[in-house]
Amino acid sequence: MTWSEVFELLTEGVQETAWMVGVSALLTAVGGLLVGVLLVLTDKGRLRPVNMVLGAIVNVGRSLPFIILLVAVIPFTRAIVGTTIGTDAAIVPLTIGAIPFFARIVESALREVPPDVVAAATAMGATRRQIVAKVLLRESLPSLVAGLTITVIALVGYSAMAGVVGGGGLGDLAIRYGYQRFETEVMIATVVALVLFVQLVQMVGDLLVRRLSHR
């Protein structure tokens, strides 16, 4: 296989990986943020049982290795997307696997907000919704962005594992060509592309965190 052919395959693999990771990261950011906020808001009082149930579900999601989760949710993936092969199908288990991970990061970031800040907002008559939106989320924004960066990088690794079952992307490229067909050039190119992909995500995340920290 020539390097031009490798480059063509690699370009398609990068595009598929970017699509899978991008869509699943967006869904994870929304879902994980909601779950994380609920974990904090239901931690005390009469809603404590809700917190226990929600926390147990999150812990179950975090305890399953992604490759097992990938296979376990195949019926659900087929029901949602209509197929279990391809990049669109891979987005379903990627999102399901990442939401519990990010939810715990959100919970931890919100708990790091100084209680005095929350108490001051409460004393000024702020509602619970205002406290969440204008105090907790705003004060913890750098930590949330840093946590999302970690989550996106984890999704890159998950997407590579999804290639084992025909999920597409760079993982699928490495399995089909680099491993099964012994195309060493493809394997090397895939490894380099994954490293560069992760480096780019980390650089963008670090830049955003620095800017948000110096507001």
MDTraj code that builds the backbone (N, CA, C; nanometers):
import mdtraj as md
import numpy as np

residues = "MET THR TRP SER GLU VAL PHE GLU LEU LEU THR GLU GLY VAL GLN GLU THR ALA TRP MET VAL GLY VAL SER ALA LEU LEU THR ALA VAL GLY GLY LEU LEU VAL GLY VAL LEU LEU VAL LEU THR ASP LYS GLY ARG LEU ARG PRO VAL ASN MET VAL LEU GLY ALA ILE VAL ASN VAL GLY ARG SER LEU PRO PHE ILE ILE LEU LEU VAL ALA VAL ILE PRO PHE THR ARG ALA ILE VAL GLY THR THR ILE GLY THR ASP ALA ALA ILE VAL PRO LEU THR ILE GLY ALA ILE PRO PHE PHE ALA ARG ILE VAL GLU SER ALA LEU ARG GLU VAL PRO PRO ASP VAL VAL ALA ALA ALA THR ALA MET GLY ALA THR ARG ARG GLN ILE VAL ALA LYS VAL LEU LEU ARG GLU SER LEU PRO SER LEU VAL ALA GLY LEU THR ILE THR VAL ILE ALA LEU VAL GLY TYR SER ALA MET ALA GLY VAL VAL GLY GLY GLY GLY LEU GLY ASP LEU ALA ILE ARG TYR GLY TYR GLN ARG PHE GLU THR GLU VAL MET ILE ALA THR VAL VAL ALA LEU VAL LEU PHE VAL GLN LEU VAL GLN MET VAL GLY ASP LEU LEU VAL ARG ARG LEU SER HIS ARG".split()
xyz = np.array([
    [0.0840, -0.1198, 0.0000],
    [0.0000, 0.0000, 0.0000],
    [0.0878, 0.1253, 0.0000],
    [0.0571, 0.2165, -0.0915],
    [0.1363, 0.3387, -0.1014],
    [0.0948, 0.4376, 0.0080],
    [0.1824, 0.5368, 0.0328],
    [0.1527, 0.6361, 0.1359],
    [0.0361, 0.7243, 0.0969],
    [0.0147, 0.7424, -0.0343],
    [-0.1006, 0.8213, -0.0782],
    [-0.2311, 0.7499, -0.0446],
    [-0.2308, 0.6183, -0.0587],
    [-0.3491, 0.5398, -0.0218],
    [-0.3704, 0.5420, 0.1299],
    [-0.2594, 0.5345, 0.2021],
    [-0.2674, 0.5417, 0.3480],
    [-0.3261, 0.6762, 0.3911],
    [-0.2805, 0.7826, 0.3278],
    [-0.3291, 0.9166, 0.3609],
    [-0.4781, 0.9297, 0.3331],
    [-0.5235, 0.8706, 0.2237],
    [-0.6658, 0.8754, 0.1892],
    [-0.7494, 0.8024, 0.2949],
    [-0.7027, 0.6836, 0.3342],
    [-0.7728, 0.6084, 0.4391],
    [-0.7697, 0.6831, 0.5720],
    [-0.6546, 0.7431, 0.5999],
    [-0.6374, 0.8139, 0.7265],
    [-0.7292, 0.9360, 0.7340],
    [-0.7429, 1.0062, 0.6239],
    [-0.8302, 1.1231, 0.6213],
    [-0.9739, 1.0845, 0.6523],
    [-1.0191, 0.9761, 0.5922],
    [-1.1549, 0.9286, 0.6192],
    [-1.1695, 0.8848, 0.7646],
    [-1.0673, 0.8168, 0.8166],
    [-1.0719, 0.7716, 0.9555],
    [-1.0753, 0.8868, 1.0543],
    [-0.9985, 0.9907, 1.0276],
    [-0.9965, 1.1089, 1.1155],
    [-1.1323, 1.1778, 1.1130],
    [-1.1916, 1.1905, 0.9949],
    [-1.3228, 1.2542, 0.9848],
    [-1.4288, 1.1763, 1.0618],
    [-1.4250, 1.0441, 1.0499],
    [-1.5220, 0.9619, 1.1213],
    [-1.5016, 0.9714, 1.2723],
    [-1.3758, 0.9700, 1.3161],
    [-1.3470, 0.9818, 1.4588],
    [-1.3910, 1.1172, 1.5120],
    [-1.3629, 1.2237, 1.4359],
    [-1.4034, 1.3572, 1.4783],
    [-1.5554, 1.3676, 1.4899],
    [-1.6274, 1.3043, 1.3996],
    [-1.7740, 1.3059, 1.4043],
    [-1.8251, 1.2314, 1.5282],
    [-1.7734, 1.1110, 1.5494],
    [-1.8164, 1.0323, 1.6653],
    [-1.7873, 1.1038, 1.7956],
    [-1.6642, 1.1506, 1.8097],
    [-1.6224, 1.2152, 1.9335],
    [-1.6957, 1.3482, 1.9526],
    [-1.7113, 1.4242, 1.8451],
    [-1.7767, 1.5546, 1.8560],
    [-1.9219, 1.5441, 1.8993],
    [-1.9989, 1.4579, 1.8340],
    [-2.1409, 1.4440, 1.8680],
    [-2.1579, 1.3844, 2.0070],
    [-2.0831, 1.2796, 2.0365],
    [-2.0954, 1.2170, 2.1688],
    [-2.0477, 1.3107, 2.2797],
    [-1.9466, 1.3939, 2.2522],
    [-1.9002, 1.4915, 2.3517],
    [-2.0077, 1.5953, 2.3794],
    [-2.0775, 1.6402, 2.2756],
    [-2.1852, 1.7380, 2.2935],
    [-2.2983, 1.6788, 2.3774],
    [-2.3394, 1.5565, 2.3435],
    [-2.4458, 1.4909, 2.4192],
    [-2.4015, 1.4619, 2.5627],
    [-2.2745, 1.4252, 2.5785],
    [-2.2214, 1.3980, 2.7113],
    [-2.2162, 1.5238, 2.7956],
    [-2.1779, 1.6356, 2.7346],
    [-2.1711, 1.7615, 2.8082],
    [-2.3080, 1.7997, 2.8629],
    [-2.4120, 1.7837, 2.7812],
    [-2.5475, 1.8182, 2.8250],
    [-2.5976, 1.7198, 2.9303],
    [-2.5879, 1.5901, 2.8966],
    [-2.6372, 1.4881, 2.9891],
    [-2.5587, 1.4820, 3.1188],
    [-2.4263, 1.4893, 3.1105],
    [-2.3433, 1.4839, 3.2295],
    [-2.3622, 1.6039, 3.3188],
    [-2.3835, 1.7208, 3.2572],
    [-2.4063, 1.8425, 3.3361],
    [-2.5371, 1.8324, 3.4143],
    [-2.6409, 1.7853, 3.3492],
    [-2.7702, 1.7701, 3.4157],
    [-2.7617, 1.6703, 3.5308],
    [-2.6996, 1.5557, 3.5051],
    [-2.6885, 1.4532, 3.6089],
    [-2.6018, 1.5024, 3.7244],
    [-2.4910, 1.5689, 3.6920],
    [-2.4025, 1.6205, 3.7956],
    [-2.4704, 1.7224, 3.8849],
    [-2.5468, 1.8126, 3.8241],
    [-2.6203, 1.9131, 3.9012],
    [-2.7245, 1.8462, 3.9903],
    [-2.7932, 1.7460, 3.9368],
    [-2.8931, 1.6735, 4.0168],
    [-2.8284, 1.6017, 4.1346],
    [-2.7099, 1.5482, 4.1147],
    [-2.6403, 1.4807, 4.2240],
    [-2.6093, 1.5772, 4.3384],
    [-2.5788, 1.7003, 4.3038],
    [-2.5484, 1.8009, 4.4062],
    [-2.6758, 1.8499, 4.4737],
    [-2.7790, 1.8773, 4.3942],
    [-2.9021, 1.9343, 4.4491],
    [-2.9799, 1.8353, 4.5355],
    [-2.9656, 1.7061, 4.5088],
    [-3.0417, 1.6053, 4.5838],
    [-2.9598, 1.5406, 4.6943],
    [-2.8470, 1.6010, 4.7278],
    [-2.7572, 1.5386, 4.8252],
    [-2.8097, 1.5471, 4.9681],
    [-2.8975, 1.6436, 4.9963],
    [-2.9469, 1.6617, 5.1327],
    [-3.0990, 1.6721, 5.1340],
    [-3.1551, 1.6488, 5.2516],
    [-3.2979, 1.6666, 5.2700],
    [-3.3816, 1.5505, 5.2210],
    [-3.5047, 1.5813, 5.1856],
    [-3.6006, 1.4773, 5.1470],
    [-3.5654, 1.4105, 5.0142],
    [-3.4815, 1.4756, 4.9343],
    [-3.4447, 1.4192, 4.8040],
    [-3.3247, 1.3254, 4.8123],
    [-3.2763, 1.2983, 4.9327],
    [-3.1616, 1.2094, 4.9501],
    [-3.1824, 1.0720, 4.8859],
    [-3.3017, 1.0093, 4.8975],
    [-3.3218, 0.8800, 4.8287],
    [-3.3029, 0.8884, 4.6776],
    [-3.3456, 1.0019, 4.6185],
    [-3.3253, 1.0222, 4.4743],
    [-3.1763, 1.0237, 4.4433],
    [-3.1000, 1.0912, 4.5292],
    [-2.9558, 1.0977, 4.5108],
    [-2.8924, 0.9596, 4.5157],
    [-2.9393, 0.8769, 4.6083],
    [-2.8837, 0.7427, 4.6232],
    [-2.9106, 0.6576, 4.4994],
    [-3.0326, 0.6670, 4.4478],
    [-3.0671, 0.5905, 4.3271],
    [-2.9875, 0.6406, 4.2070],
    [-2.9836, 0.7728, 4.1896],
    [-2.9105, 0.8318, 4.0774],
    [-2.7617, 0.8013, 4.0871],
    [-2.7064, 0.8106, 4.2088],
    [-2.5654, 0.7797, 4.2289],
    [-2.5334, 0.6349, 4.1979],
    [-2.6261, 0.5444, 4.2339],
    [-2.6051, 0.4025, 4.2050],
    [-2.6028, 0.3764, 4.0550],
    [-2.6936, 0.4432, 3.9815],
    [-2.6970, 0.4276, 3.8355],
    [-2.5673, 0.4790, 3.7736],
    [-2.5214, 0.5935, 3.8217],
    [-2.3959, 0.6501, 3.7717],
    [-2.2792, 0.5558, 3.8008],
    [-2.2766, 0.4992, 3.9192],
    [-2.1676, 0.4083, 3.9558],
    [-2.1681, 0.2823, 3.8706],
    [-2.2878, 0.2324, 3.8384],
    [-2.2972, 0.1153, 3.7508],
    [-2.2401, 0.1482, 3.6135],
    [-2.2771, 0.2659, 3.5615],
    [-2.2260, 0.3068, 3.4315],
    [-2.0753, 0.3223, 3.4292],
    [-2.0186, 0.3703, 3.5399],
    [-1.8738, 0.3894, 3.5469],
    [-1.7992, 0.2585, 3.5683],
    [-1.8649, 0.1598, 3.6253],
    [-1.7953, 0.0355, 3.6600],
    [-1.7788, -0.0592, 3.5421],
    [-1.8572, -0.0390, 3.4360],
    [-1.8508, -0.1295, 3.3217],
    [-1.7383, -0.0894, 3.2264],
    [-1.6467, -0.1793, 3.1957],
    [-1.5478, -0.1493, 3.0905],
    [-1.6195, -0.1180, 2.9592],
    [-1.5652, -0.0243, 2.8843],
    [-1.6378, 0.0233, 2.7667],
    [-1.6631, -0.0873, 2.6655],
    [-1.5702, -0.1779, 2.6472],
    [-1.5876, -0.2829, 2.5474],
    [-1.7046, -0.3729, 2.5835],
    [-1.7295, -0.3916, 2.7149],
    [-1.8438, -0.4709, 2.7593],
    [-1.9726, -0.3915, 2.7413],
    [-1.9684, -0.2641, 2.7773],
    [-2.0848, -0.1778, 2.7579],
    [-2.1233, -0.1705, 2.6110],
    [-2.0238, -0.1650, 2.5266],
    [-2.0451, -0.1564, 2.3823],
    [-2.1296, -0.2727, 2.3327],
    [-2.0999, -0.3917, 2.3826],
    [-2.1743, -0.5106, 2.3420],
    [-2.3094, -0.5177, 2.4128],
    [-2.3126, -0.4770, 2.5406],
    [-2.4348, -0.4896, 2.6199],
    [-2.5485, -0.4029, 2.5672],
    [-2.5152, -0.2882, 2.5097],
    [-2.6209, -0.1952, 2.4640],
    [-2.6525, -0.2116, 2.3159],
    [-2.6063, -0.3187, 2.2547],
    [-2.6338, -0.3410, 2.1124],
    [-2.7836, -0.3384, 2.0813],
    [-2.8696, -0.4062, 2.1587],
    [-3.0135, -0.3970, 2.1283],
    [-3.0673, -0.2543, 2.1366],
    [-3.0218, -0.1784, 2.2368],
    [-3.0661, -0.0403, 2.2512],
    [-3.0156, 0.0441, 2.1345],
    [-2.8908, 0.0212, 2.0944],
    [-2.8340, 0.0940, 1.9801],
    [-2.9123, 0.0667, 1.8536],
    [-2.9473, -0.0596, 1.8325],
    [-3.0249, -0.0954, 1.7138],
    [-3.1628, -0.0301, 1.7171],
    [-3.2224, -0.0219, 1.8348],
    [-3.3544, 0.0394, 1.8469],
    [-3.3497, 0.1894, 1.8198],
    [-3.2403, 0.2538, 1.8586],
    [-3.2289, 0.3994, 1.8421],
    [-3.1871, 0.4376, 1.7004],
    [-3.0815, 0.3714, 1.6505],
    [-3.0212, 0.4108, 1.5226],
    [-3.0687, 0.3246, 1.4064],
    [-3.1080, 0.1983, 1.4353],
    [-3.1495, 0.1078, 1.3295],
    [-3.0397, 0.0157, 1.2825],
    [-2.9186, 0.0336, 1.3365],
    [-2.8050, -0.0507, 1.3014],
    [-2.7063, -0.0508, 1.4168],
    [-2.6143, -0.1464, 1.4141],
    [-2.5114, -0.1521, 1.5187],
    [-2.3717, -0.1328, 1.4602],
    [-2.3656, -0.0969, 1.3328],
    [-2.2376, -0.0792, 1.2641],
    [-2.2299, 0.0633, 1.2093],
    [-2.1117, 0.1215, 1.2196],
    [-2.0917, 0.2545, 1.1648],
    [-2.0758, 0.3606, 1.2729],
    [-2.0426, 0.4798, 1.2299],
    [-2.0130, 0.5877, 1.3240],
    [-2.1365, 0.6333, 1.4008],
    [-2.2517, 0.6395, 1.3335],
    [-2.3731, 0.6827, 1.4024],
    [-2.4107, 0.5855, 1.5135],
    [-2.3942, 0.4564, 1.4870],
    [-2.4249, 0.3559, 1.5883],
    [-2.3285, 0.3653, 1.7052],
    [-2.2034, 0.3979, 1.6786],
    [-2.1032, 0.4056, 1.7852],
    [-2.1298, 0.5215, 1.8803],
    [-2.1989, 0.6253, 1.8331],
    [-2.2262, 0.7418, 1.9173],
    [-2.3100, 0.7039, 2.0390],
    [-2.4001, 0.6073, 2.0236],
    [-2.4896, 0.5682, 2.1336],
    [-2.4122, 0.5125, 2.2526],
    [-2.3319, 0.4069, 2.2363],
    [-2.2552, 0.3577, 2.3525],
    [-2.1491, 0.4555, 2.4009],
    [-2.0933, 0.5347, 2.3104],
    [-1.9963, 0.6360, 2.3522],
    [-2.0602, 0.7344, 2.4503],
    [-2.1800, 0.7789, 2.4175],
    [-2.2495, 0.8745, 2.5040],
    [-2.2908, 0.8099, 2.6356],
    [-2.3447, 0.6893, 2.6277],
    [-2.3876, 0.6195, 2.7493],
    [-2.2689, 0.5950, 2.8421],
    [-2.1538, 0.5622, 2.7856],
    [-2.0365, 0.5356, 2.8672],
    [-1.9729, 0.6602, 2.9257],
    [-1.9872, 0.7746, 2.8572],
    [-1.9187, 0.8961, 2.9006],
    [-2.0014, 0.9811, 2.9960],
    [-2.1336, 0.9753, 2.9883],
    [-2.2167, 1.0598, 3.0748],
    [-2.1906, 1.0348, 3.2233],
    [-2.1867, 0.9106, 3.2708],
    [-2.1573, 0.8899, 3.4140],
    [-2.0198, 0.9426, 3.4540],
    [-1.9231, 0.9270, 3.3661],
    [-1.7873, 0.9743, 3.3924],
    [-1.7859, 1.1263, 3.4096],
    [-1.8472, 1.1958, 3.3160],
    [-1.8490, 1.3418, 3.3229],
    [-1.9380, 1.3918, 3.4361],
    [-2.0450, 1.3186, 3.4656],
    [-2.1354, 1.3597, 3.5737],
    [-2.0622, 1.3674, 3.7066],
    [-1.9749, 1.2715, 3.7336],
    [-1.8980, 1.2747, 3.8575],
    [-1.7985, 1.3907, 3.8581],
    [-1.7438, 1.4220, 3.7427],
    [-1.6531, 1.5373, 3.7332],
    [-1.7297, 1.6656, 3.7622],
    [-1.8502, 1.6778, 3.7066],
    [-1.9334, 1.7953, 3.7315],
    [-1.9667, 1.8052, 3.8801],
    [-2.0064, 1.6949, 3.9383],
    [-2.0389, 1.6940, 4.0819],
    [-1.9206, 1.7408, 4.1656],
    [-1.8031, 1.6893, 4.1357],
    [-1.6828, 1.7277, 4.2104],
    [-1.6512, 1.8754, 4.1923],
    [-1.6655, 1.9259, 4.0687],
    [-1.6362, 2.0668, 4.0420],
    [-1.7323, 2.1586, 4.1156],
    [-1.8601, 2.1226, 4.1205],
    [-1.9598, 2.2060, 4.1882],
    [-1.9376, 2.2069, 4.3391],
    [-1.8925, 2.0958, 4.3927],
    [-1.8693, 2.0886, 4.5369],
    [-1.7456, 2.1696, 4.5791],
    [-1.6607, 2.2034, 4.4836],
    [-1.5418, 2.2822, 4.5153],
    [-1.5714, 2.4320, 4.5286],
    [-1.6916, 2.4728, 4.4894],
    [-1.7288, 2.6135, 4.5043],
    [-1.7377, 2.6458, 4.6533],
    [-1.6708, 2.7518, 4.7000],
    [-1.6713, 2.7855, 4.8429],
    [-1.8135, 2.8031, 4.8970],
    [-1.8443, 2.7407, 5.0100],
    [-1.9799, 2.7542, 5.0682],
    [-2.0164, 2.8988, 5.0998],
    [-1.9170, 2.9813, 5.1305],
    [-1.9447, 3.1218, 5.1619],
    [-2.0070, 3.1947, 5.0433],
    [-1.9627, 3.1574, 4.9223],
    [-2.0176, 3.2212, 4.8023],
    [-2.1646, 3.1851, 4.7862],
    [-2.1949, 3.0583, 4.8072],
    [-2.3341, 3.0120, 4.7975],
    [-2.4187, 3.0766, 4.9069],
    [-2.3638, 3.0837, 5.0287],
    [-2.4368, 3.1442, 5.1403],
    [-2.4661, 3.2918, 5.1141],
    [-2.3703, 3.3623, 5.0541],
    [-2.3903, 3.5039, 5.0238],
    [-2.5018, 3.5225, 4.9214],
    [-2.5035, 3.4365, 4.8200],
    [-2.6083, 3.4449, 4.7184],
    [-2.7447, 3.4139, 4.7787],
    [-2.7482, 3.3166, 4.8691],
    [-2.8737, 3.2817, 4.9355],
    [-2.9237, 3.3965, 5.0227],
    [-2.8310, 3.4618, 5.0913],
    [-2.8676, 3.5741, 5.1781],
    [-2.9227, 3.6911, 5.0969],
    [-2.8806, 3.7023, 4.9736],
    [-2.9273, 3.8106, 4.8868],
    [-3.0597, 3.7773, 4.8195],
    [-3.1144, 3.6615, 4.8512],
    [-3.2458, 3.6246, 4.7993],
    [-3.2445, 3.5488, 4.6685],
    [-3.1303, 3.4938, 4.6296],
    [-3.1217, 3.4195, 4.5042],
    [-3.2007, 3.2892, 4.5137],
    [-3.2696, 3.2535, 4.4068],
    [-3.3432, 3.1279, 4.4027],
    [-3.2459, 3.0135, 4.3762],
    [-3.2961, 2.8916, 4.3924],
    [-3.2098, 2.7757, 4.3678],
    [-3.1601, 2.7742, 4.2238],
    [-3.2477, 2.8073, 4.1301],
    [-3.2071, 2.8106, 3.9886],
    [-3.0988, 2.9148, 3.9656],
    [-3.1117, 3.0302, 4.0273],
    [-3.0108, 3.1350, 4.0132],
    [-2.8781, 3.0945, 4.0771],
    [-2.8864, 3.0260, 4.1888],
    [-2.7640, 2.9799, 4.2550],
    [-2.6897, 2.8808, 4.1665],
    [-2.7646, 2.7909, 4.1053],
    [-2.7009, 2.6921, 4.0174],
    [-2.6396, 2.7592, 3.8953],
    [-2.7172, 2.8438, 3.8277],
    [-2.6733, 2.9032, 3.7009],
    [-2.5685, 3.0128, 3.7188],
    [-2.5888, 3.0987, 3.8188],
    [-2.5039, 3.2167, 3.8311],
    [-2.3950, 3.2053, 3.9373],
    [-2.4033, 3.1024, 4.0194],
    [-2.3008, 3.0856, 4.1225],
    [-2.2224, 2.9564, 4.1015],
    [-2.2899, 2.8432, 4.1140],
    [-2.2202, 2.7152, 4.1058],
    [-2.1544, 2.6930, 3.9699],
    [-2.2326, 2.7056, 3.8629],
    [-2.1780, 2.6795, 3.7295],
    [-2.0756, 2.7846, 3.6883],
    [-2.1022, 2.9100, 3.7208],
    [-2.0097, 3.0164, 3.6814],
    [-1.8774, 3.0047, 3.7563],
    [-1.8830, 2.9787, 3.8854],
    [-1.7611, 2.9700, 3.9650],
    [-1.6780, 2.8463, 3.9303],
    [-1.7451, 2.7414, 3.8893],
    [-1.6737, 2.6160, 3.8604],
    [-1.6447, 2.5964, 3.7122],
    [-1.6683, 2.6985, 3.6302],
    [-1.6534, 2.6847, 3.4850],
    [-1.5147, 2.6372, 3.4414],
    [-1.4035, 2.6917, 3.4948],
    [-1.2719, 2.6391, 3.4541],
    [-1.2561, 2.4900, 3.4839],
    [-1.3038, 2.4465, 3.6000],
    [-1.2955, 2.3048, 3.6348],
    [-1.3832, 2.2198, 3.5442],
    [-1.4983, 2.2736, 3.5076],
    [-1.5880, 2.2003, 3.4176],
    [-1.5255, 2.1833, 3.2800],
    [-1.4619, 2.2890, 3.2293],
    [-1.3966, 2.2810, 3.0979],
    [-1.2799, 2.1824, 3.1029],
    [-1.2035, 2.1867, 3.2113],
    [-1.0924, 2.0918, 3.2268],
    [-1.1454, 1.9490, 3.2323],
    [-1.2561, 1.9298, 3.3035],
    [-1.3158, 1.7970, 3.3112],
    [-1.3702, 1.7498, 3.1781],
    [-1.4296, 1.8420, 3.1025],
    [-1.4802, 1.8058, 2.9698],
    [-1.3661, 1.7691, 2.8760],
    [-1.2540, 1.8374, 2.8909],
    [-1.1363, 1.8039, 2.8096],
    [-1.0907, 1.6610, 2.8376],
    [-1.0849, 1.6252, 2.9641],
    [-1.0485, 1.4880, 3.0020],
    [-1.1485, 1.3887, 2.9433],
    [-1.2759, 1.4248, 2.9481],
    [-1.3806, 1.3369, 2.8964],
    [-1.3689, 1.3172, 2.7461],
    [-1.3412, 1.4253, 2.6739],
    [-1.3269, 1.4154, 2.5283],
    [-1.2091, 1.3248, 2.4920],
    [-1.1000, 1.3378, 2.5657],
    [-0.9839, 1.2527, 2.5400],
    [-1.0184, 1.1064, 2.5678],
    [-1.0959, 1.0830, 2.6739],
    [-1.1416, 0.9463, 2.7014],
    [-1.2296, 0.8950, 2.5879],
    [-1.3119, 0.9831, 2.5309],
    [-1.3976, 0.9442, 2.4189],
    [-1.3161, 0.9061, 2.2958],
    [-1.2023, 0.9704, 2.2766],
    [-1.1145, 0.9329, 2.1648],
    [-1.0706, 0.7880, 2.1815],
    [-1.0325, 0.7522, 2.3052],
    [-0.9945, 0.6139, 2.3323],
    [-1.1108, 0.5184, 2.3168],
    [-1.2289, 0.5594, 2.3645],
    [-1.3478, 0.4761, 2.3476],
    [-1.3798, 0.4545, 2.1999],
    [-1.3673, 0.5606, 2.1203],
    [-1.3997, 0.5497, 1.9780],
    [-1.3076, 0.4519, 1.9072],
    [-1.1820, 0.4462, 1.9529],
    [-1.0886, 0.3490, 1.8946],
    [-1.1326, 0.2073, 1.9276],
    [-1.1824, 0.1860, 2.0504],
    [-1.2324, 0.0529, 2.0877],
    [-1.3577, 0.0170, 2.0102],
    [-1.4389, 0.1177, 1.9780],
    [-1.5602, 0.0924, 1.9002],
    [-1.5268, 0.0360, 1.7624],
    [-1.4066, 0.0650, 1.7131],
    [-1.3643, 0.0116, 1.5846],
    [-1.3533, -0.1391, 1.5822],
    [-1.3407, -0.2004, 1.6989],
    [-1.3300, -0.3466, 1.7074],
    [-1.4580, -0.4128, 1.6571],
    [-1.5721, -0.3481, 1.6793],
    [-1.6999, -0.4061, 1.6368],
    [-1.7586, -0.3296, 1.5180],
    [-1.6719, -0.2693, 1.4373],
    [-1.7172, -0.2025, 1.3164],
    [-1.7726, -0.0648, 1.3376],
    [-1.7226, 0.0057, 1.4406],
    [-1.7718, 0.1394, 1.4694],
    [-1.7182, 0.2469, 1.3781],
    [-1.6206, 0.2131, 1.2955],
    [-1.5630, 0.3123, 1.2069],
    [-1.4546, 0.3929, 1.2768],
    [-1.3996, 0.4908, 1.2055],
    [-1.2976, 0.5757, 1.2633],
    [-1.1587, 0.5148, 1.2595],
    [-1.0683, 0.5749, 1.3350],
    [-0.9285, 0.5324, 1.3341],
    [-0.9100, 0.3941, 1.3954],
    [-0.9925, 0.3608, 1.4943],
    [-0.9830, 0.2282, 1.5546],
    [-1.0160, 0.1185, 1.4550],
    [-1.1215, 0.1378, 1.3801],
    [-1.1610, 0.0425, 1.2769],
    [-1.0531, 0.0315, 1.1698],
    [-0.9937, 0.1442, 1.1354],
    [-0.8857, 0.1457, 1.0364],
    [-0.7656, 0.0649, 1.0849],
    [-0.7296, 0.0826, 1.2114],
    [-0.6154, 0.0102, 1.2673],
    [-0.6417, -0.1398, 1.2729],
    [-0.7646, -0.1792, 1.3060],
    [-0.7983, -0.3209, 1.3159],
    [-0.8003, -0.3858, 1.1779],
    [-0.8732, -0.3250, 1.0841],
    [-0.8932, -0.3871, 0.9531],
    [-0.7674, -0.3896, 0.8678],
    [-0.6914, -0.2825, 0.8721],
    [-0.5731, -0.2744, 0.7863],
    [-0.4436, -0.3012, 0.8635],
    [-0.4275, -0.2349, 0.9752],
    [-0.3024, -0.2493, 1.0482],
    [-0.2837, -0.3848, 1.1107],
    [-0.3926, -0.4436, 1.1659],
    [-0.3819, -0.5718, 1.2359],
    [-0.4160, -0.6908, 1.1463],
    [-0.5341, -0.6890, 1.0853],
    [-0.5795, -0.8040, 1.0082],
    [-0.5048, -0.8207, 0.8760],
    [-0.4619, -0.7098, 0.8151],
    [-0.3925, -0.7184, 0.6857],
    [-0.2424, -0.6901, 0.6985],
    [-0.1965, -0.6739, 0.8196],
    [-0.0532, -0.6531, 0.8469],
    [0.0054, -0.5345, 0.7690],
    [-0.0739, -0.4300, 0.7557],
    [-0.0267, -0.3081, 0.6898],
    [0.0386, -0.2185, 0.7959],
    [0.1688, -0.2321, 0.8105],
    [0.2401, -0.1596, 0.9158],
    [0.2291, -0.0088, 0.8989],
    [0.2303, 0.0366, 0.7739],
    [0.2215, 0.1808, 0.7489],
    [0.0907, 0.2386, 0.8023],
    [-0.0177, 0.1629, 0.7846],
    [-0.1484, 0.2091, 0.8326],
    [-0.1500, 0.2159, 0.9846],
    [-0.0925, 0.1159, 1.0484],
    [-0.0889, 0.1142, 1.1944],
    [-0.0081, 0.2327, 1.2486],
    [0.1060, 0.2579, 1.1900],
    [0.1898, 0.3705, 1.2342],
    [0.1163, 0.5024, 1.2136],
    [0.0562, 0.5184, 1.0965],
    [-0.0162, 0.6423, 1.0662],
    [-0.1340, 0.6622, 1.1615],
    [-0.2021, 0.5528, 1.1965],
    [-0.3150, 0.5615, 1.2885],
    [-0.2708, 0.6048, 1.4271],
    [-0.1615, 0.5470, 1.4747],
    [-0.1088, 0.5834, 1.6069],
    [-0.0702, 0.7313, 1.6106],
    [-0.0025, 0.7778, 1.5074],
    [0.0379, 0.9181, 1.5006],
    [-0.0840, 1.0094, 1.4981],
    [-0.1854, 0.9716, 1.4195],
    [-0.3068, 1.0531, 1.4099],
    [-0.3784, 1.0617, 1.5442],
    [-0.3860, 0.9503, 1.6166],
    [-0.4513, 0.9507, 1.7471],
    [-0.3760, 1.0382, 1.8469],
    [-0.2434, 1.0299, 1.8445],
    [-0.1621, 1.1126, 1.9342],
    [-0.1832, 1.2605, 1.9041],
    [-0.1811, 1.2973, 1.7769],
    [-0.2008, 1.4372, 1.7382],
    [-0.3417, 1.4852, 1.7729],
    [-0.4400, 1.3972, 1.7557],
    [-0.5783, 1.4302, 1.7867],
    [-0.5923, 1.4646, 1.9356],
    [-0.5341, 1.3791, 2.0195],
    [-0.5419, 1.4008, 2.1643],
    [-0.4664, 1.5271, 2.2040],
    [-0.3505, 1.5488, 2.1450],
    [-0.2719, 1.6680, 2.1757],
    [-0.3489, 1.7950, 2.1408],
    [-0.4172, 1.7926, 2.0271],
    [-0.4948, 1.9089, 1.9847],
    [-0.6085, 1.9367, 2.0829],
    [-0.6803, 1.8321, 2.1229],
    [-0.7895, 1.8488, 2.2193],
    [-0.7371, 1.9047, 2.3509],
    [-0.6237, 1.8512, 2.3982],
    [-0.5681, 1.8972, 2.5254],
    [-0.5221, 2.0421, 2.5164],
    [-0.4612, 2.0792, 2.4058],
    [-0.4151, 2.2178, 2.3892],
    [-0.5324, 2.3158, 2.3901],
    [-0.6383, 2.2816, 2.3173],
    [-0.7558, 2.3692, 2.3129],
    [-0.8192, 2.3780, 2.4511],
    [-0.8301, 2.2640, 2.5192],
    [-0.8873, 2.2637, 2.6535],
    [-0.8061, 2.3457, 2.7512],
    [-0.6750, 2.3305, 2.7489],
    [-0.5880, 2.4080, 2.8387],
    [-0.5982, 2.5571, 2.8112],
    [-0.6070, 2.5934, 2.6832],
    [-0.6193, 2.7347, 2.6465],
    [-0.7490, 2.7941, 2.7014],
    [-0.8577, 2.7214, 2.6879],
    [-0.9860, 2.7692, 2.7385],
    [-0.9846, 2.7824, 2.8906],
    [-0.9236, 2.6848, 2.9582],
    [-0.9173, 2.6886, 3.1043],
    [-0.8377, 2.8096, 3.1511],
    [-0.7252, 2.8376, 3.0849],
    [-0.6437, 2.9537, 3.1238],
    [-0.7196, 3.0835, 3.1040],
    [-0.7916, 3.0943, 2.9935],
    [-0.8667, 3.2175, 2.9681],
    [-0.9809, 3.2347, 3.0684],
    [-1.0476, 3.1260, 3.1005],
    [-1.1578, 3.1346, 3.1952],
    [-1.1086, 3.1619, 3.3367],
    [-0.9876, 3.1155, 3.3674],
    [-0.9329, 3.1347, 3.5019],
    [-0.8866, 3.2777, 3.5256],
    [-0.8625, 3.3524, 3.4157],
    [-0.8136, 3.4908, 3.4299],
    [-0.9203, 3.5925, 3.3926],
    [-1.0468, 3.5514, 3.4022],
    [-1.1539, 3.6468, 3.3690],
    [-1.1564, 3.7605, 3.4699],
])
top = md.Topology()
chain = top.add_chain()
for i, resn in enumerate(residues, 1):
    res = top.add_residue(resn, chain, resSeq=i)
    for name in ("N", "CA", "C"):
        top.add_atom(name, md.element.get_by_symbol(name[0]), res)
traj = md.Trajectory(xyz[None], top)
